[in-house]
Amino acid sequence: MNTDKETPEEIRERLRQEELKNPSSGIHGSNLSDLVGGIGWKGTGILILVMIAGFIIYAIFFR
């Protein structure tokens, strides 16, 4: 492979594909970037809000 002419996007994609072939984290090789990339920015925002709300509810009732 000639990496001299690759754009930054192509380099990132090539590295991501190599990581998917040889996963080093997690049971199935999934990571946070795969989760966020899969659900999009709206889903990520909703997930963060739900986590914050859960923490607040936990702090109120189990203090």
Distance bins in CASP14 RR format, pairs under 12 A and 6 or more apart:
PFRMAT RR
TARGET T0000
AUTHOR 0000-0000-0000
RMODE 2
METHOD distances of the structure
MODEL  1
1 10 0 0 0 0 0 1 0 0 0 0 0
1 11 0 0 0 0 0 1 0 0 0 0 0
1 14 1 0 0 1 0 0 0 0 0 0 0
1 15 0 0 0 0 0 1 0 0 0 0 0
1 17 0 0 0 0 0 1 0 0 0 0 0
1 18 0 0 0 0 0 1 0 0 0 0 0
2 10 0 0 0 0 0 1 0 0 0 0 0
2 11 0 0 0 0 0 1 0 0 0 0 0
2 14 0 0 0 0 0 1 0 0 0 0 0
3 10 0 0 0 0 1 0 0 0 0 0 0
3 11 1 0 0 1 0 0 0 0 0 0 0
3 14 0 0 0 0 1 0 0 0 0 0 0
3 15 0 0 0 0 0 1 0 0 0 0 0
4 10 0 0 0 0 0 1 0 0 0 0 0
4 11 0 0 0 0 0 1 0 0 0 0 0
5 11 0 0 0 0 0 1 0 0 0 0 0
6 12 0 0 0 0 1 0 0 0 0 0 0
6 13 0 0 0 0 1 0 0 0 0 0 0
6 14 1 0 0 1 0 0 0 0 0 0 0
6 15 0 0 0 0 0 1 0 0 0 0 0
7 13 0 0 0 0 1 0 0 0 0 0 0
7 14 0 0 0 0 0 1 0 0 0 0 0
8 14 0 0 0 0 0 1 0 0 0 0 0
8 15 0 0 0 0 0 1 0 0 0 0 0
9 15 0 0 0 0 0 1 0 0 0 0 0
9 16 0 0 0 0 0 1 0 0 0 0 0
10 16 0 0 0 0 0 1 0 0 0 0 0
10 17 0 0 0 0 0 1 0 0 0 0 0
11 17 0 0 0 0 0 1 0 0 0 0 0
11 18 0 0 0 0 0 1 0 0 0 0 0
12 18 0 0 0 0 0 1 0 0 0 0 0
12 19 0 0 0 0 0 1 0 0 0 0 0
12 33 0 0 0 0 0 1 0 0 0 0 0
13 19 0 0 0 0 0 1 0 0 0 0 0
13 20 0 0 0 0 0 1 0 0 0 0 0
14 20 0 0 0 0 0 1 0 0 0 0 0
14 21 0 0 0 0 0 1 0 0 0 0 0
15 21 0 0 0 0 0 1 0 0 0 0 0
15 22 0 0 0 0 0 1 0 0 0 0 0
15 33 0 0 0 0 0 1 0 0 0 0 0
16 22 0 0 0 0 0 1 0 0 0 0 0
16 23 0 0 0 0 0 1 0 0 0 0 0
16 29 0 0 0 0 0 1 0 0 0 0 0
16 31 0 0 0 0 0 1 0 0 0 0 0
16 33 0 0 0 0 1 0 0 0 0 0 0
16 34 0 0 0 0 1 0 0 0 0 0 0
16 37 0 0 0 0 0 1 0 0 0 0 0
17 23 0 0 0 0 0 1 0 0 0 0 0
18 24 0 0 0 0 0 1 0 0 0 0 0
19 25 0 0 0 0 1 0 0 0 0 0 0
19 26 0 0 0 0 0 1 0 0 0 0 0
19 29 0 0 0 0 1 0 0 0 0 0 0
19 30 0 0 0 0 0 1 0 0 0 0 0
19 31 0 0 0 0 1 0 0 0 0 0 0
19 33 0 0 0 0 1 0 0 0 0 0 0
19 34 0 0 0 0 1 0 0 0 0 0 0
20 28 0 0 0 0 0 1 0 0 0 0 0
20 29 1 0 0 1 0 0 0 0 0 0 0
20 30 0 0 0 0 1 0 0 0 0 0 0
20 31 0 0 0 0 1 0 0 0 0 0 0
20 33 0 0 0 0 0 1 0 0 0 0 0
20 34 0 0 0 0 1 0 0 0 0 0 0
21 29 0 0 0 0 0 1 0 0 0 0 0
22 29 0 0 0 0 1 0 0 0 0 0 0
23 29 1 1 0 0 0 0 0 0 0 0 0
23 30 1 0 0 1 0 0 0 0 0 0 0
23 31 0 0 0 0 1 0 0 0 0 0 0
23 34 0 0 0 0 0 1 0 0 0 0 0
24 30 0 0 0 0 0 1 0 0 0 0 0
24 31 0 0 0 0 1 0 0 0 0 0 0
25 31 1 0 1 0 0 0 0 0 0 0 0
25 32 0 0 0 0 1 0 0 0 0 0 0
25 33 0 0 0 0 0 1 0 0 0 0 0
25 34 0 0 0 0 0 1 0 0 0 0 0
26 32 0 0 0 0 0 1 0 0 0 0 0
26 34 0 0 0 0 0 1 0 0 0 0 0
26 35 0 0 0 0 0 1 0 0 0 0 0
28 34 0 0 0 0 1 0 0 0 0 0 0
28 35 0 0 0 0 0 1 0 0 0 0 0
29 35 0 0 0 0 0 1 0 0 0 0 0
30 36 0 0 0 0 0 1 0 0 0 0 0
30 37 0 0 0 0 0 1 0 0 0 0 0
30 38 0 0 0 0 0 1 0 0 0 0 0
31 37 0 0 0 0 0 1 0 0 0 0 0
31 38 0 0 0 0 0 1 0 0 0 0 0
32 38 0 0 0 0 0 1 0 0 0 0 0
32 39 0 0 0 0 0 1 0 0 0 0 0
32 44 0 0 0 0 1 0 0 0 0 0 0
32 47 0 0 0 0 0 1 0 0 0 0 0
33 39 0 0 0 0 0 1 0 0 0 0 0
33 40 0 0 0 0 0 1 0 0 0 0 0
33 44 0 0 0 0 0 1 0 0 0 0 0
34 40 0 0 0 0 0 1 0 0 0 0 0
35 43 0 0 0 0 1 0 0 0 0 0 0
35 44 0 0 0 0 1 0 0 0 0 0 0
35 47 0 0 0 0 1 0 0 0 0 0 0
35 48 0 0 0 0 0 1 0 0 0 0 0
36 42 0 0 0 0 0 1 0 0 0 0 0
36 43 0 0 0 0 1 0 0 0 0 0 0
36 44 1 0 1 0 0 0 0 0 0 0 0
36 45 0 0 0 0 1 0 0 0 0 0 0
36 46 0 0 0 0 0 1 0 0 0 0 0
36 47 0 0 0 0 1 0 0 0 0 0 0
36 48 0 0 0 0 0 1 0 0 0 0 0
37 43 0 0 0 0 1 0 0 0 0 0 0
37 44 0 0 0 0 1 0 0 0 0 0 0
37 47 0 0 0 0 0 1 0 0 0 0 0
38 44 0 0 0 0 1 0 0 0 0 0 0
38 47 0 0 0 0 0 1 0 0 0 0 0
39 45 0 0 0 0 1 0 0 0 0 0 0
39 46 0 0 0 0 1 0 0 0 0 0 0
39 47 1 0 0 1 0 0 0 0 0 0 0
39 48 0 0 0 0 0 1 0 0 0 0 0
40 46 0 0 0 0 1 0 0 0 0 0 0
40 47 0 0 0 0 1 0 0 0 0 0 0
41 47 0 0 0 0 0 1 0 0 0 0 0
41 48 0 0 0 0 0 1 0 0 0 0 0
42 48 0 0 0 0 0 1 0 0 0 0 0
42 49 0 0 0 0 0 1 0 0 0 0 0
43 49 0 0 0 0 1 0 0 0 0 0 0
43 50 0 0 0 0 1 0 0 0 0 0 0
43 51 0 0 0 0 0 1 0 0 0 0 0
44 50 0 0 0 0 0 1 0 0 0 0 0
44 51 0 0 0 0 0 1 0 0 0 0 0
45 51 0 0 0 0 1 0 0 0 0 0 0
45 52 0 0 0 0 1 0 0 0 0 0 0
45 53 0 0 0 0 0 1 0 0 0 0 0
46 52 0 0 0 0 0 1 0 0 0 0 0
46 53 0 0 0 0 0 1 0 0 0 0 0
47 53 0 0 0 0 0 1 0 0 0 0 0
47 54 0 0 0 0 0 1 0 0 0 0 0
48 54 0 0 0 0 0 1 0 0 0 0 0
48 55 0 0 0 0 0 1 0 0 0 0 0
49 55 0 0 0 0 0 1 0 0 0 0 0
49 56 0 0 0 0 0 1 0 0 0 0 0
50 56 0 0 0 0 0 1 0 0 0 0 0
50 57 0 0 0 0 0 1 0 0 0 0 0
51 57 0 0 0 0 0 1 0 0 0 0 0
51 58 0 0 0 0 0 1 0 0 0 0 0
52 58 0 0 0 0 0 1 0 0 0 0 0
52 59 0 0 0 0 0 1 0 0 0 0 0
53 59 0 0 0 0 0 1 0 0 0 0 0
53 60 0 0 0 0 0 1 0 0 0 0 0
54 60 0 0 0 0 1 0 0 0 0 0 0
54 61 0 0 0 0 0 1 0 0 0 0 0
54 62 0 0 0 0 0 1 0 0 0 0 0
55 61 0 0 0 0 0 1 0 0 0 0 0
55 62 0 0 0 0 0 1 0 0 0 0 0
55 63 0 0 0 0 0 1 0 0 0 0 0
56 62 0 0 0 0 0 1 0 0 0 0 0
56 63 0 0 0 0 0 1 0 0 0 0 0
57 63 0 0 0 0 0 1 0 0 0 0 0
END
